[in-house]
Amino acid sequence: MAAADRLRAALDALVGGAHRAGALRADFTSADIPLLLEHLAARIPVTGERATALHLRYLDLVLAGLRAPAADQATILPGPAPDWAELSELWNAPGG
């Protein structure tokens, strides 16, 4: 539990700093990070250099989407962000 608390505090600080700097879209939260990483870890049915190239391509697309948009291009993500209680329930669910 202590490690989870330290991770949460670190992610909160990271996202808070990025928000204050205007570098991260306002509707992205620290609780989005674990699920985002789960999605990025999906296996691609290719190997070698092609797999690396595809992983880097989609990582770059995700990172571009996380950047704060210009004021005249503001968008809102669909649905609410998860909170830490919801993440805890997801990870502790049977079969999770």
C-alpha positions as CSV (number, residue, x, y, z in Angstrom):
1,M,0.0,0.0,0.0
2,A,2.8,2.4,0.8
3,A,4.3,1.9,-2.7
4,A,0.9,2.5,-4.3
5,D,0.5,5.7,-2.3
6,R,4.0,6.9,-3.4
7,L,3.2,6.1,-7.0
8,R,-0.1,8.0,-6.8
9,A,1.6,11.0,-5.2
10,A,4.3,11.0,-7.9
11,L,1.7,10.8,-10.7
12,D,-0.4,13.5,-9.1
13,A,2.7,15.7,-9.0
14,L,3.8,14.9,-12.5
15,V,0.3,15.6,-14.0
16,G,-0.2,18.7,-11.8
17,G,3.1,20.2,-12.9
18,A,2.3,19.5,-16.6
19,H,-1.1,21.1,-16.2
20,R,0.4,24.2,-14.5
21,A,3.0,24.5,-17.3
22,G,0.2,24.3,-19.9
23,A,1.7,21.3,-21.5
24,L,-0.9,18.7,-20.8
25,R,-4.6,18.8,-21.7
26,A,-6.7,19.9,-18.8
27,D,-9.1,16.9,-18.9
28,F,-6.3,14.3,-18.4
29,T,-5.8,13.1,-14.9
30,S,-3.1,11.2,-13.0
31,A,-5.6,8.3,-12.7
32,D,-5.7,8.1,-16.5
33,I,-2.0,7.1,-16.6
34,P,-2.2,3.4,-15.4
35,L,-5.0,2.5,-17.9
36,L,-3.3,4.4,-20.7
37,L,-0.2,2.3,-20.1
38,E,-2.3,-0.9,-20.1
39,H,-3.6,0.1,-23.5
40,L,-0.2,0.9,-24.8
41,A,1.2,-2.5,-23.7
42,A,-1.1,-4.5,-26.0
43,R,0.7,-7.0,-28.1
44,I,1.0,-6.3,-31.8
45,P,1.0,-9.4,-34.0
46,V,4.3,-8.6,-35.6
47,T,7.9,-8.9,-34.4
48,G,11.3,-7.3,-34.7
49,E,11.9,-3.9,-36.2
50,R,8.3,-3.6,-37.5
51,A,6.9,-4.2,-34.0
52,T,9.2,-1.5,-32.6
53,A,8.3,0.9,-35.4
54,L,4.6,0.4,-34.8
55,H,4.9,0.8,-31.0
56,L,6.9,4.1,-31.5
57,R,4.3,5.3,-34.1
58,Y,1.4,4.8,-31.7
59,L,3.2,6.1,-28.7
60,D,3.9,9.3,-30.6
61,L,0.3,9.6,-31.6
62,V,-0.8,9.2,-28.0
63,L,1.7,11.7,-26.7
64,A,0.6,14.2,-29.4
65,G,-3.0,13.7,-28.2
66,L,-2.0,14.5,-24.6
67,R,-0.6,17.9,-25.4
68,A,-2.7,20.8,-24.4
69,P,-4.5,22.1,-27.4
70,A,-4.4,25.7,-28.6
71,A,-7.1,27.8,-27.1
72,D,-9.0,27.9,-30.4
73,Q,-8.8,24.1,-30.8
74,A,-9.9,22.9,-27.3
75,T,-11.5,19.5,-27.3
76,I,-13.0,17.5,-24.5
77,L,-12.4,13.8,-24.0
78,P,-15.5,11.6,-24.0
79,G,-16.6,10.3,-20.7
80,P,-15.2,11.1,-17.2
81,A,-11.7,10.2,-16.2
82,P,-11.3,7.3,-13.8
83,D,-10.5,8.1,-10.2
84,W,-8.1,6.2,-8.0
85,A,-11.0,4.3,-6.2
86,E,-12.3,3.0,-9.6
87,L,-8.8,1.9,-10.6
88,S,-8.4,0.0,-7.3
89,E,-11.7,-1.8,-7.9
90,L,-10.6,-2.6,-11.5
91,W,-7.3,-4.1,-10.4
92,N,-8.8,-6.0,-7.5
93,A,-11.7,-7.4,-9.5
94,P,-11.8,-11.2,-10.1
95,G,-10.1,-11.9,-13.4
96,G,-8.5,-8.4,-13.5
